[in-house]
Amino acid sequence: MKHTFLNPYEVIFEKLQSIESTLVDLKPQSISQSSIPPEEKFLDVKQTAELFGVSTVSIWAWEKAQILKSYRIGNLKRFKYSELLESPKLINRR
């Protein structure tokens, strides 16, 4: 009687591939970031600072001075992209 021994790593690899393909089939089609119109996107403080070319400290100061409006989403503060585009381009720095 001849025994055929399978490489355990190959067996594990095949099972993992099967699990991955099943998960891909079960995963709901999520909305990609690119499908959201730019005016509906929310930026974090770092992204907002990069947009204006200033530091994050300046963004927090402008938010405190009510130059920029922030939205609380959970424990995070975000800035609406469309409102940032409408904000004053020249902000007087002190």
Rosetta blueprint (number, residue, H / E / L):
1 M L
2 K L
3 H L
4 T L
5 F L
6 L L
7 N L
8 P H
9 Y H
10 E H
11 V H
12 I H
13 F H
14 E H
15 K H
16 L H
17 Q H
18 S H
19 I H
20 E H
21 S H
22 T H
23 L H
24 V H
25 D H
26 L H
27 K L
28 P L
29 Q L
30 S L
31 I L
32 S L
33 Q H
34 S H
35 S H
36 I L
37 P L
38 P H
39 E H
40 E H
41 K L
42 F E
43 L E
44 D L
45 V H
46 K H
47 Q H
48 T H
49 A H
50 E H
51 L H
52 F H
53 G L
54 V L
55 S L
56 T H
57 V H
58 S H
59 I H
60 W H
61 A H
62 W H
63 E H
64 K H
65 A L
66 Q L
67 I L
68 L L
69 K L
70 S E
71 Y E
72 R E
73 I E
74 G L
75 N L
76 L E
77 K E
78 R E
79 F E
80 K E
81 Y H
82 S H
83 E H
84 L H
85 L H
86 E H
87 S L
88 P L
89 K L
90 L L
91 I L
92 N L
93 R L
94 R L
